[in-house]
Amino acid sequence: MTRFMDVHHGMEGITAEQLRAAHQADQEIEGEEGVRFERAWADPESGTVYCLSEAPSADAVQRVHDRAGHPADEIHPLPLVV
Amino acid sequence: MTRFMDVHHGMEGITAEQLRAAHQADQEIEGEEGVRFERAWADPESGTVYCLSEAPSADAVQRVHDRAGHPADEIHPLPLVV
């Protein structure tokens, strides 16, 4: 398992309820891809959303986001953490 | 206090030791700016570093990073979290 940060752009104006619903949609299917979404943060002003996950691959992260209807624009493995 | 994610680009090849040293340099002076850096993650392949903090302002986050010698390329307030 690797930690990943994925980034969504173009989410200007996202609300707390929309972020919660999107995160919940991911979590409802994440187990089928072996992914665990830990946390998501949003900046409604710039329209940026960050999702932190543990997953077997970046492709698995993207499959969850695709199936939930919100594909990520960037997915970065994060082998280093402090 | 607001939560912020700041992003550094161009850090290709960053090592665990370099990330730890950079984070420690931030933490040694963060109190002077009222900032608390919580965590930092790095993707050495794309050269991307993410830092999560709580701070009074984005300017305060940048002042710490500037003084530590590694200014951020982006700083996003994160009013929403799940």
Backbone of each chain as nested JSON, in Angstrom:
{
  "chains": [
    {"id": "A", "residues": [
      {"number": 1, "name": "MET", "atoms": {"N": [0.853, -1.194, 0.0], "CA": [0.0, 0.0, 0.0], "C": [0.891, 1.246, 0.0]}},
      {"number": 2, "name": "THR", "atoms": {"N": [0.48, 2.197, -0.749], "CA": [1.209, 3.457, -0.865], "C": [0.254, 4.592, -0.509]}},
      {"number": 3, "name": "ARG", "atoms": {"N": [0.822, 5.647, 0.058], "CA": [-0.006, 6.832, 0.309], "C": [-0.03, 7.691, -0.962]}},
      {"number": 4, "name": "PHE", "atoms": {"N": [-1.187, 8.281, -1.233], "CA": [-1.345, 9.149, -2.404], "C": [-2.039, 10.452, -2.008]}},
      {"number": 5, "name": "MET", "atoms": {"N": [-1.659, 11.516, -2.699], "CA": [-2.429, 12.761, -2.645], "C": [-2.98, 12.967, -4.047]}},
      {"number": 6, "name": "ASP", "atoms": {"N": [-4.302, 13.073, -4.136], "CA": [-4.848, 13.435, -5.438], "C": [-5.484, 14.8, -5.35]}},
      {"number": 7, "name": "VAL", "atoms": {"N": [-5.493, 15.481, -6.493], "CA": [-5.891, 16.876, -6.543], "C": [-6.964, 17.051, -7.613]}},
      {"number": 8, "name": "HIS", "atoms": {"N": [-7.995, 17.769, -7.252], "CA": [-9.07, 18.12, -8.181], "C": [-9.054, 19.643, -8.354]}},
      {"number": 9, "name": "HIS", "atoms": {"N": [-9.082, 20.097, -9.597], "CA": [-9.171, 21.527, -9.872], "C": [-10.586, 21.854, -10.368]}},
      {"number": 10, "name": "GLY", "atoms": {"N": [-10.889, 23.127, -10.478], "CA": [-12.174, 23.546, -11.055], "C": [-13.361, 23.357, -10.124]}},
      {"number": 11, "name": "MET", "atoms": {"N": [-13.098, 23.254, -8.819], "CA": [-14.172, 23.019, -7.85], "C": [-14.565, 24.315, -7.132]}},
      {"number": 12, "name": "GLU", "atoms": {"N": [-14.468, 25.425, -7.838], "CA": [-14.807, 26.711, -7.221], "C": [-16.216, 26.661, -6.623]}},
      {"number": 13, "name": "GLY", "atoms": {"N": [-16.329, 27.154, -5.414], "CA": [-17.638, 27.255, -4.775], "C": [-18.116, 25.982, -4.104]}},
      {"number": 14, "name": "ILE", "atoms": {"N": [-17.285, 24.953, -4.067], "CA": [-17.698, 23.703, -3.425], "C": [-18.105, 23.983, -1.98]}},
      {"number": 15, "name": "THR", "atoms": {"N": [-19.188, 23.342, -1.555], "CA": [-19.691, 23.53, -0.187], "C": [-19.261, 22.365, 0.698]}},
      {"number": 16, "name": "ALA", "atoms": {"N": [-19.421, 22.563, 1.996], "CA": [-19.102, 21.496, 2.951], "C": [-19.946, 20.258, 2.651]}},
      {"number": 17, "name": "GLU", "atoms": {"N": [-21.203, 20.474, 2.313], "CA": [-22.092, 19.346, 2.038], "C": [-21.654, 18.603, 0.775]}},
      {"number": 18, "name": "GLN", "atoms": {"N": [-21.253, 19.326, -0.245], "CA": [-20.783, 18.683, -1.483], "C": [-19.499, 17.889, -1.246]}},
      {"number": 19, "name": "LEU", "atoms": {"N": [-18.594, 18.458, -0.442], "CA": [-17.353, 17.737, -0.14], "C": [-17.667, 16.462, 0.628]}},
      {"number": 20, "name": "ARG", "atoms": {"N": [-18.565, 16.571, 1.586], "CA": [-18.93, 15.405, 2.398], "C": [-19.575, 14.327, 1.521]}},
      {"number": 21, "name": "ALA", "atoms": {"N": [-20.464, 14.74, 0.623], "CA": [-21.146, 13.78, -0.255], "C": [-20.155, 13.096, -1.192]}},
      {"number": 22, "name": "ALA", "atoms": {"N": [-19.2, 13.859, -1.715], "CA": [-18.206, 13.281, -2.627], "C": [-17.321, 12.281, -1.895]}},
      {"number": 23, "name": "HIS", "atoms": {"N": [-16.907, 12.655, -0.688], "CA": [-16.054, 11.775, 0.117], "C": [-16.819, 10.496, 0.47]}},
      {"number": 24, "name": "GLN", "atoms": {"N": [-18.079, 10.651, 0.792], "CA": [-18.9, 9.485, 1.144], "C": [-19.073, 8.567, -0.064]}},
      {"number": 25, "name": "ALA", "atoms": {"N": [-19.265, 9.165, -1.236], "CA": [-19.412, 8.357, -2.453], "C": [-18.143, 7.542, -2.714]}},
      {"number": 26, "name": "ASP", "atoms": {"N": [-16.994, 8.165, -2.469], "CA": [-15.734, 7.421, -2.604], "C": [-15.683, 6.276, -1.6]}},
      {"number": 27, "name": "GLN", "atoms": {"N": [-16.013, 6.58, -0.374], "CA": [-15.87, 5.574, 0.686], "C": [-16.822, 4.395, 0.509]}},
      {"number": 28, "name": "GLU", "atoms": {"N": [-17.938, 4.644, -0.146], "CA": [-18.895, 3.546, -0.349], "C": [-18.371, 2.466, -1.29]}},
      {"number": 29, "name": "ILE", "atoms": {"N": [-17.429, 2.832, -2.163], "CA": [-16.926, 1.846, -3.135], "C": [-15.427, 1.584, -3.02]}},
      {"number": 30, "name": "GLU", "atoms": {"N": [-14.739, 2.316, -2.148], "CA": [-13.285, 2.224, -2.087], "C": [-12.798, 0.799, -1.802]}},
      {"number": 31, "name": "GLY", "atoms": {"N": [-13.553, 0.068, -0.98], "CA": [-13.127, -1.28, -0.604], "C": [-13.015, -2.208, -1.804]}},
      {"number": 32, "name": "GLU", "atoms": {"N": [-13.823, -1.955, -2.822], "CA": [-13.795, -2.812, -4.012], "C": [-12.49, -2.652, -4.793]}},
      {"number": 33, "name": "GLU", "atoms": {"N": [-11.801, -1.529, -4.559], "CA": [-10.528, -1.282, -5.244], "C": [-9.339, -1.353, -4.282]}},
      {"number": 34, "name": "GLY", "atoms": {"N": [-9.603, -1.717, -3.029], "CA": [-8.518, -1.81, -2.06], "C": [-7.975, -0.471, -1.609]}},
      {"number": 35, "name": "VAL", "atoms": {"N": [-8.777, 0.588, -1.765], "CA": [-8.349, 1.955, -1.439], "C": [-8.959, 2.373, -0.103]}},
      {"number": 36, "name": "ARG", "atoms": {"N": [-8.221, 3.208, 0.645], "CA": [-8.798, 3.805, 1.842], "C": [-8.569, 5.31, 1.791]}},
      {"number": 37, "name": "PHE", "atoms": {"N": [-9.652, 6.062, 1.614], "CA": [-9.549, 7.522, 1.624], "C": [-9.563, 7.998, 3.067]}},
      {"number": 38, "name": "GLU", "atoms": {"N": [-8.501, 8.725, 3.442], "CA": [-8.348, 9.123, 4.843], "C": [-8.961, 10.483, 5.117]}},
      {"number": 39, "name": "ARG", "atoms": {"N": [-8.738, 11.407, 4.207], "CA": [-9.169, 12.777, 4.474], "C": [-9.252, 13.538, 3.161]}},
      {"number": 40, "name": "ALA", "atoms": {"N": [-10.097, 14.567, 3.164], "CA": [-10.179, 15.452, 2.003], "C": [-10.319, 16.88, 2.501]}},
      {"number": 41, "name": "TRP", "atoms": {"N": [-9.66, 17.796, 1.793], "CA": [-9.686, 19.208, 2.151], "C": [-10.066, 20.009, 0.901]}},
      {"number": 42, "name": "ALA", "atoms": {"N": [-10.783, 21.101, 1.104], "CA": [-11.173, 21.91, -0.051], "C": [-10.925, 23.393, 0.18]}},
      {"number": 43, "name": "ASP", "atoms": {"N": [-10.473, 24.027, -0.887], "CA": [-10.356, 25.486, -0.96], "C": [-11.37, 25.957, -1.987]}},
      {"number": 44, "name": "PRO", "atoms": {"N": [-12.572, 26.358, -1.552], "CA": [-13.617, 26.745, -2.508], "C": [-13.231, 27.946, -3.359]}},
      {"number": 45, "name": "GLU", "atoms": {"N": [-12.35, 28.798, -2.844], "CA": [-12.022, 30.02, -3.587], "C": [-11.209, 29.708, -4.845]}},
      {"number": 46, "name": "SER", "atoms": {"N": [-10.168, 28.89, -4.707], "CA": [-9.377, 28.525, -5.889], "C": [-9.953, 27.298, -6.59]}},
      {"number": 47, "name": "GLY", "atoms": {"N": [-10.918, 26.638, -5.943], "CA": [-11.526, 25.457, -6.544], "C": [-10.645, 24.225, -6.511]}},
      {"number": 48, "name": "THR", "atoms": {"N": [-9.868, 24.103, -5.428], "CA": [-8.93, 22.984, -5.313], "C": [-9.378, 22.033, -4.205]}},
      {"number": 49, "name": "VAL", "atoms": {"N": [-9.362, 20.732, -4.503], "CA": [-9.659, 19.715, -3.498], "C": [-8.482, 18.737, -3.444]}},
      {"number": 50, "name": "TYR", "atoms": {"N": [-8.033, 18.43, -2.217], "CA": [-6.962, 17.466, -1.983], "C": [-7.549, 16.269, -1.264]}},
      {"number": 51, "name": "CYS", "atoms": {"N": [-7.201, 15.068, -1.731], "CA": [-7.631, 13.842, -1.061], "C": [-6.404, 13.013, -0.712]}},
      {"number": 52, "name": "LEU", "atoms": {"N": [-6.333, 12.593, 0.531], "CA": [-5.241, 11.741, 0.995], "C": [-5.773, 10.32, 1.114]}},
      {"number": 53, "name": "SER", "atoms": {"N": [-5.03, 9.374, 0.557], "CA": [-5.504, 7.985, 0.576], "C": [-4.341, 7.018, 0.741]}},
      {"number": 54, "name": "GLU", "atoms": {"N": [-4.685, 5.786, 1.041], "CA": [-3.749, 4.669, 0.928], "C": [-4.361, 3.709, -0.071]}},
      {"number": 55, "name": "ALA", "atoms": {"N": [-3.53, 3.258, -0.994], "CA": [-4.068, 2.468, -2.101], "C": [-2.975, 1.6, -2.705]}},
      {"number": 56, "name": "PRO", "atoms": {"N": [-3.388, 0.544, -3.425], "CA": [-2.388, -0.299, -4.083], "C": [-1.731, 0.382, -5.285]}},
      {"number": 57, "name": "SER", "atoms": {"N": [-2.389, 1.379, -5.879], "CA": [-1.825, 2.06, -7.046], "C": [-2.599, 3.356, -7.305]}},
      {"number": 58, "name": "ALA", "atoms": {"N": [-1.983, 4.23, -8.1], "CA": [-2.674, 5.447, -8.502], "C": [-3.891, 5.106, -9.359]}},
      {"number": 59, "name": "ASP", "atoms": {"N": [-3.77, 4.065, -10.162], "CA": [-4.904, 3.654, -10.99], "C": [-6.105, 3.275, -10.133]}},
      {"number": 60, "name": "ALA", "atoms": {"N": [-5.848, 2.609, -9.004], "CA": [-6.951, 2.217, -8.12], "C": [-7.631, 3.458, -7.538]}},
      {"number": 61, "name": "VAL", "atoms": {"N": [-6.827, 4.455, -7.159], "CA": [-7.401, 5.715, -6.655], "C": [-8.296, 6.329, -7.724]}},
      {"number": 62, "name": "GLN", "atoms": {"N": [-7.764, 6.361, -8.95], "CA": [-8.54, 6.999, -10.012], "C": [-9.803, 6.214, -10.335]}},
      {"number": 63, "name": "ARG", "atoms": {"N": [-9.735, 4.881, -10.28], "CA": [-10.95, 4.105, -10.564], "C": [-12.063, 4.441, -9.576]}},
      {"number": 64, "name": "VAL", "atoms": {"N": [-11.714, 4.604, -8.299], "CA": [-12.752, 4.979, -7.319], "C": [-13.329, 6.346, -7.661]}},
      {"number": 65, "name": "HIS", "atoms": {"N": [-12.453, 7.304, -7.907], "CA": [-12.929, 8.663, -8.208], "C": [-13.733, 8.689, -9.508]}},
      {"number": 66, "name": "ASP", "atoms": {"N": [-13.298, 7.925, -10.5], "CA": [-14.041, 7.847, -11.771], "C": [-15.453, 7.313, -11.528]}},
      {"number": 67, "name": "ARG", "atoms": {"N": [-15.502, 6.19, -10.82], "CA": [-16.805, 5.542, -10.597], "C": [-17.72, 6.431, -9.751]}},
      {"number": 68, "name": "ALA", "atoms": {"N": [-17.124, 7.245, -8.871], "CA": [-17.931, 8.145, -8.034], "C": [-18.302, 9.425, -8.784]}},
      {"number": 69, "name": "GLY", "atoms": {"N": [-17.766, 9.569, -10.009], "CA": [-18.173, 10.705, -10.842], "C": [-17.327, 11.947, -10.716]}},
      {"number": 70, "name": "HIS", "atoms": {"N": [-16.149, 11.829, -10.087], "CA": [-15.283, 13.012, -9.958], "C": [-13.815, 12.61, -10.124]}},
      {"number": 71, "name": "PRO", "atoms": {"N": [-13.396, 12.343, -11.371], "CA": [-12.002, 11.96, -11.62], "C": [-11.015, 13.033, -11.137]}},
      {"number": 72, "name": "ALA", "atoms": {"N": [-9.88, 12.57, -10.648], "CA": [-8.841, 13.488, -10.168], "C": [-8.032, 14.037, -11.335]}},
      {"number": 73, "name": "ASP", "atoms": {"N": [-7.513, 15.261, -11.167], "CA": [-6.667, 15.87, -12.19], "C": [-5.199, 15.491, -12.011]}},
      {"number": 74, "name": "GLU", "atoms": {"N": [-4.805, 15.227, -10.785], "CA": [-3.427, 14.811, -10.495], "C": [-3.487, 13.746, -9.401]}},
      {"number": 75, "name": "ILE", "atoms": {"N": [-2.597, 12.768, -9.483], "CA": [-2.462, 11.785, -8.407], "C": [-0.971, 11.581, -8.156]}},
      {"number": 76, "name": "HIS", "atoms": {"N": [-0.533, 11.882, -6.946], "CA": [0.888, 11.78, -6.605], "C": [1.128, 10.739, -5.515]}},
      {"number": 77, "name": "PRO", "atoms": {"N": [1.987, 9.758, -5.766], "CA": [2.413, 8.885, -4.665], "C": [3.248, 9.704, -3.694]}},
      {"number": 78, "name": "LEU", "atoms": {"N": [3.137, 9.39, -2.413], "CA": [3.853, 10.145, -1.381], "C": [4.695, 9.188, -0.537]}},
      {"number": 79, "name": "PRO", "atoms": {"N": [5.824, 8.746, -1.073], "CA": [6.644, 7.807, -0.291], "C": [7.271, 8.437, 0.942]}},
      {"number": 80, "name": "LEU", "atoms": {"N": [7.378, 9.779, 0.968], "CA": [8.026, 10.458, 2.1], "C": [7.007, 11.253, 2.894]}},
      {"number": 81, "name": "VAL", "atoms": {"N": [7.087, 11.131, 4.222], "CA": [6.193, 11.886, 5.094], "C": [6.925, 12.223, 6.379]}},
      {"number": 82, "name": "VAL", "atoms": {"N": [6.676, 13.414, 6.882], "CA": [7.18, 13.788, 8.225], "C": [6.037, 14.438, 8.983]}}
    ]},
    {"id": "B", "residues": [
      {"number": 1, "name": "MET", "atoms": {"N": [-7.41, 30.962, 13.576], "CA": [-6.457, 30.096, 12.871], "C": [-7.174, 29.386, 11.73]}},
      {"number": 2, "name": "THR", "atoms": {"N": [-6.492, 29.262, 10.652], "CA": [-7.026, 28.597, 9.454], "C": [-6.065, 27.479, 9.06]}},
      {"number": 3, "name": "ARG", "atoms": {"N": [-6.626, 26.434, 8.478], "CA": [-5.763, 25.369, 7.959], "C": [-5.329, 25.738, 6.538]}},
      {"number": 4, "name": "PHE", "atoms": {"N": [-4.082, 25.448, 6.238], "CA": [-3.538, 25.724, 4.903], "C": [-2.82, 24.495, 4.354]}},
      {"number": 5, "name": "MET", "atoms": {"N": [-2.893, 24.351, 3.027], "CA": [-2.031, 23.405, 2.32], "C": [-1.116, 24.251, 1.443]}},
      {"number": 6, "name": "ASP", "atoms": {"N": [0.18, 24.11, 1.621], "CA": [1.069, 24.778, 0.675], "C": [1.819, 23.735, -0.131]}},
      {"number": 7, "name": "VAL", "atoms": {"N": [2.18, 24.151, -1.34], "CA": [2.738, 23.222, -2.319], "C": [4.056, 23.786, -2.845]}},
      {"number": 8, "name": "HIS", "atoms": {"N": [5.046, 22.904, -2.898], "CA": [6.35, 23.258, -3.477], "C": [6.554, 22.391, -4.713]}},
      {"number": 9, "name": "HIS", "atoms": {"N": [6.94, 23.004, -5.806], "CA": [7.252, 22.261, -7.026], "C": [8.771, 22.263, -7.231]}},
      {"number": 10, "name": "GLY", "atoms": {"N": [9.231, 21.466, -8.182], "CA": [10.657, 21.474, -8.535], "C": [11.55, 20.77, -7.526]}},
      {"number": 11, "name": "MET", "atoms": {"N": [10.963, 19.903, -6.704], "CA": [11.738, 19.216, -5.668], "C": [12.088, 17.782, -6.086]}},
      {"number": 12, "name": "GLU", "atoms": {"N": [12.28, 17.586, -7.379], "CA": [12.604, 16.238, -7.867], "C": [13.802, 15.655, -7.119]}},
      {"number": 13, "name": "GLY", "atoms": {"N": [13.673, 14.428, -6.706], "CA": [14.785, 13.744, -6.069], "C": [14.929, 14.015, -4.576]}},
      {"number": 14, "name": "ILE", "atoms": {"N": [14.01, 14.762, -3.992], "CA": [14.103, 15.052, -2.559], "C": [14.165, 13.741, -1.762]}},
      {"number": 15, "name": "THR", "atoms": {"N": [15.034, 13.729, -0.756], "CA": [15.205, 12.532, 0.074], "C": [14.438, 12.688, 1.388]}},
      {"number": 16, "name": "ALA", "atoms": {"N": [14.291, 11.559, 2.077], "CA": [13.634, 11.591, 3.388], "C": [14.373, 12.542, 4.324]}},
      {"number": 17, "name": "GLU", "atoms": {"N": [15.709, 12.503, 4.278], "CA": [16.498, 13.357, 5.166], "C": [16.31, 14.829, 4.829]}},
      {"number": 18, "name": "GLN", "atoms": {"N": [16.236, 15.16, 3.544], "CA": [16.024, 16.562, 3.152], "C": [14.642, 17.05, 3.563]}},
      {"number": 19, "name": "LEU", "atoms": {"N": [13.645, 16.177, 3.421], "CA": [12.293, 16.568, 3.841], "C": [12.258, 16.799, 5.345]}},
      {"number": 20, "name": "ARG", "atoms": {"N": [12.903, 15.903, 6.078], "CA": [12.918, 16.029, 7.541], "C": [13.643, 17.313, 7.957]}},
      {"number": 21, "name": "ALA", "atoms": {"N": [14.749, 17.618, 7.307], "CA": [15.515, 18.822, 7.656], "C": [14.72, 20.088, 7.335]}},
      {"number": 22, "name": "ALA", "atoms": {"N": [14.016, 20.075, 6.206], "CA": [13.218, 21.25, 5.825], "C": [12.076, 21.455, 6.808]}},
      {"number": 23, "name": "HIS", "atoms": {"N": [11.43, 20.368, 7.176], "CA": [10.313, 20.452, 8.126], "C": [10.812, 20.942, 9.486]}},
      {"number": 24, "name": "GLN", "atoms": {"N": [11.977, 20.446, 9.881], "CA": [12.527, 20.864, 11.169], "C": [12.897, 22.348, 11.151]}},
      {"number": 25, "name": "ALA", "atoms": {"N": [13.44, 22.81, 10.026], "CA": [13.792, 24.237, 9.908], "C": [12.541, 25.101, 10.038]}},
      {"number": 26, "name": "ASP", "atoms": {"N": [11.429, 24.651, 9.449], "CA": [10.165, 25.384, 9.603], "C": [9.735, 25.391, 11.062]}},
      {"number": 27, "name": "GLN", "atoms": {"N": [9.805, 24.238, 11.687], "CA": [9.279, 24.131, 13.05], "C": [10.105, 24.921, 14.057]}},
      {"number": 28, "name": "GLU", "atoms": {"N": [11.375, 25.14, 13.744], "CA": [12.215, 25.889, 14.679], "C": [11.808, 27.359, 14.761]}},
      {"number": 29, "name": "ILE", "atoms": {"N": [11.169, 27.882, 13.707], "CA": [10.811, 29.313, 13.716], "C": [9.317, 29.555, 13.618]}},
      {"number": 30, "name": "GLU", "atoms": {"N": [8.518, 28.507, 13.452], "CA": [7.09, 28.699, 13.198], "C": [6.387, 29.465, 14.311]}},
      {"number": 31, "name": "GLY", "atoms": {"N": [6.838, 29.25, 15.543], "CA": [6.185, 29.894, 16.677], "C": [6.258, 31.417, 16.602]}},
      {"number": 32, "name": "GLU", "atoms": {"N": [7.313, 31.914, 15.984], "CA": [7.481, 33.372, 15.879], "C": [6.442, 33.99, 14.958]}},
      {"number": 33, "name": "GLU", "atoms": {"N": [5.837, 33.165, 14.1], "CA": [4.818, 33.66, 13.164], "C": [3.434, 33.12, 13.524]}},
      {"number": 34, "name": "GLY", "atoms": {"N": [3.345, 32.398, 14.624], "CA": [2.05, 31.859, 15.041], "C": [1.558, 30.708, 14.188]}},
      {"number": 35, "name": "VAL", "atoms": {"N": [2.494, 30.041, 13.508], "CA": [2.15, 28.953, 12.58], "C": [2.458, 27.605, 13.254]}},
      {"number": 36, "name": "ARG", "atoms": {"N": [1.664, 26.581, 12.903], "CA": [1.996, 25.23, 13.345], "C": [1.959, 24.296, 12.142]}},
      {"number": 37, "name": "PHE", "atoms": {"N": [3.126, 23.829, 11.73], "CA": [3.185, 22.869, 10.621], "C": [2.883, 21.482, 11.172]}},
      {"number": 38, "name": "GLU", "atoms": {"N": [1.873, 20.838, 10.594], "CA": [1.426, 19.551, 11.123], "C": [2.102, 18.376, 10.437]}},
      {"number": 39, "name": "ARG", "atoms": {"N": [2.215, 18.472, 9.123], "CA": [2.707, 17.326, 8.379], "C": [3.212, 17.786, 7.012]}},
      {"number": 40, "name": "ALA", "atoms": {"N": [4.13, 17.021, 6.467], "CA": [4.606, 17.296, 5.104], "C": [4.777, 15.965, 4.383]}},
      {"number": 41, "name": "TRP", "atoms": {"N": [4.41, 15.97, 3.106], "CA": [4.505, 14.771, 2.276], "C": [5.275, 15.13, 1.013]}},
      {"number": 42, "name": "ALA", "atoms": {"N": [6.038, 14.18, 0.486], "CA": [6.796, 14.468, -0.736], "C": [6.663, 13.348, -1.755]}},
      {"number": 43, "name": "ASP", "atoms": {"N": [6.56, 13.771, -3.013], "CA": [6.626, 12.883, -4.173], "C": [7.913, 13.222, -4.91]}},
      {"number": 44, "name": "PRO", "atoms": {"N": [8.999, 12.496, -4.636], "CA": [10.295, 12.838, -5.259], "C": [10.271, 12.725, -6.777]}},
      {"number": 45, "name": "GLU", "atoms": {"N": [9.388, 11.881, -7.313], "CA": [9.405, 11.672, -8.766], "C": [8.891, 12.908, -9.507]}},
      {"number": 46, "name": "SER", "atoms": {"N": [7.765, 13.448, -9.08], "CA": [7.253, 14.667, -9.739], "C": [7.842, 15.924, -9.11]}},
      {"number": 47, "name": "GLY", "atoms": {"N": [8.532, 15.778, -7.978], "CA": [9.135, 16.931, -7.315], "C": [8.134, 17.815, -6.59]}},
      {"number": 48, "name": "THR", "atoms": {"N": [7.112, 17.184, -6.021], "CA": [6.052, 17.939, -5.349], "C": [6.096, 17.691, -3.847]}},
      {"number": 49, "name": "VAL", "atoms": {"N": [6.008, 18.765, -3.069], "CA": [5.928, 18.657, -1.606], "C": [4.673, 19.38, -1.142]}},
      {"number": 50, "name": "TYR", "atoms": {"N": [3.901, 18.728, -0.279], "CA": [2.703, 19.308, 0.329], "C": [2.955, 19.492, 1.816]}},
      {"number": 51, "name": "CYS", "atoms": {"N": [2.615, 20.673, 2.338], "CA": [2.723, 20.929, 3.773], "C": [1.364, 21.353, 4.3]}},
      {"number": 52, "name": "LEU", "atoms": {"N": [0.93, 20.709, 5.377], "CA": [-0.331, 21.047, 6.03], "C": [-0.006, 21.834, 7.296]}},
      {"number": 53, "name": "SER", "atoms": {"N": [-0.699, 22.956, 7.471], "CA": [-0.405, 23.797, 8.635], "C": [-1.67, 24.447, 9.162]}},
      {"number": 54, "name": "GLU", "atoms": {"N": [-1.544, 24.986, 10.368], "CA": [-2.551, 25.913, 10.888], "C": [-1.833, 27.217, 11.127]}},
      {"number": 55, "name": "ALA", "atoms": {"N": [-2.447, 28.293, 10.682], "CA": [-1.749, 29.581, 10.722], "C": [-2.751, 30.724, 10.73]}},
      {"number": 56, "name": "PRO", "atoms": {"N": [-2.306, 31.902, 11.164], "CA": [-3.195, 33.068, 11.15], "C": [-3.455, 33.587, 9.733]}},
      {"number": 57, "name": "SER", "atoms": {"N": [-2.566, 33.294, 8.783], "CA": [-2.736, 33.784, 7.407], "C": [-1.787, 33.045, 6.479]}},
      {"number": 58, "name": "ALA", "atoms": {"N": [-2.085, 33.12, 5.169], "CA": [-1.173, 32.541, 4.18], "C": [0.17, 33.273, 4.211]}},
      {"number": 59, "name": "ASP", "atoms": {"N": [0.148, 34.583, 4.469], "CA": [1.402, 35.332, 4.545], "C": [2.299, 34.807, 5.656]}},
      {"number": 60, "name": "ALA", "atoms": {"N": [1.682, 34.442, 6.781], "CA": [2.479, 33.909, 7.892], "C": [3.127, 32.58, 7.499]}},
      {"number": 61, "name": "VAL", "atoms": {"N": [2.376, 31.733, 6.798], "CA": [2.941, 30.469, 6.311], "C": [4.144, 30.753, 5.406]}},
      {"number": 62, "name": "GLN", "atoms": {"N": [3.953, 31.704, 4.491], "CA": [5.041, 31.989, 3.552], "C": [6.242, 32.605, 4.243]}},
      {"number": 63, "name": "ARG", "atoms": {"N": [6.0, 33.439, 5.265], "CA": [7.153, 34.028, 5.973], "C": [8.016, 32.938, 6.598]}},
      {"number": 64, "name": "VAL", "atoms": {"N": [7.39, 31.931, 7.181], "CA": [8.182, 30.842, 7.775], "C": [8.979, 30.128, 6.689]}},
      {"number": 65, "name": "HIS", "atoms": {"N": [8.299, 29.78, 5.594], "CA": [8.989, 29.056, 4.515], "C": [10.093, 29.917, 3.883]}},
      {"number": 66, "name": "ASP", "atoms": {"N": [9.831, 31.21, 3.739], "CA": [10.85, 32.121, 3.194], "C": [12.081, 32.137, 4.083]}},
      {"number": 67, "name": "ARG", "atoms": {"N": [11.84, 32.322, 5.368], "CA": [12.963, 32.44, 6.312], "C": [13.739, 31.132, 6.402]}},
      {"number": 68, "name": "ALA", "atoms": {"N": [13.042, 30.0, 6.205], "CA": [13.714, 28.696, 6.251], "C": [14.397, 28.375, 4.919]}},
      {"number": 69, "name": "GLY", "atoms": {"N": [14.192, 29.237, 3.91], "CA": [14.916, 29.07, 2.656], "C": [14.209, 28.255, 1.588]}},
      {"number": 70, "name": "HIS", "atoms": {"N": [12.909, 27.994, 1.791], "CA": [12.191, 27.216, 0.768], "C": [10.769, 27.768, 0.595]}},
      {"number": 71, "name": "PRO", "atoms": {"N": [10.647, 28.926, -0.081], "CA": [9.322, 29.528, -0.294], "C": [8.382, 28.577, -1.035]}},
      {"number": 72, "name": "ALA", "atoms": {"N": [7.1, 28.648, -0.661], "CA": [6.086, 27.807, -1.31], "C": [5.668, 28.413, -2.645]}},
      {"number": 73, "name": "ASP", "atoms": {"N": [5.258, 27.54, -3.568], "CA": [4.761, 28.002, -4.868], "C": [3.265, 28.284, -4.84]}},
      {"number": 74, "name": "GLU", "atoms": {"N": [2.549, 27.594, -3.981], "CA": [1.1, 27.808, -3.828], "C": [0.768, 27.69, -2.345]}},
      {"number": 75, "name": "ILE", "atoms": {"N": [-0.178, 28.484, -1.889], "CA": [-0.682, 28.348, -0.52], "C": [-2.197, 28.465, -0.579]}},
      {"number": 76, "name": "HIS", "atoms": {"N": [-2.888, 27.4, -0.161], "CA": [-4.352, 27.379, -0.22], "C": [-4.963, 27.275, 1.17]}},
      {"number": 77, "name": "PRO", "atoms": {"N": [-5.851, 28.191, 1.532], "CA": [-6.618, 27.999, 2.754], "C": [-7.577, 26.834, 2.545]}},
      {"number": 78, "name": "LEU", "atoms": {"N": [-7.834, 26.078, 3.604], "CA": [-8.687, 24.886, 3.503], "C": [-9.82, 24.988, 4.527]}},
      {"number": 79, "name": "PRO", "atoms": {"N": [-10.83, 25.792, 4.248], "CA": [-11.91, 25.929, 5.227], "C": [-12.752, 24.667, 5.367]}},
      {"number": 80, "name": "LEU", "atoms": {"N": [-12.698, 23.777, 4.362], "CA": [-13.522, 22.565, 4.392], "C": [-12.645, 21.33, 4.551]}},
      {"number": 81, "name": "VAL", "atoms": {"N": [-13.061, 20.444, 5.438], "CA": [-12.329, 19.187, 5.637], "C": [-13.313, 18.084, 6.006]}},
      {"number": 82, "name": "VAL", "atoms": {"N": [-13.061, 16.903, 5.49], "CA": [-13.839, 15.725, 5.913], "C": [-12.862, 14.603, 6.202]}}
    ]}
  ]
}
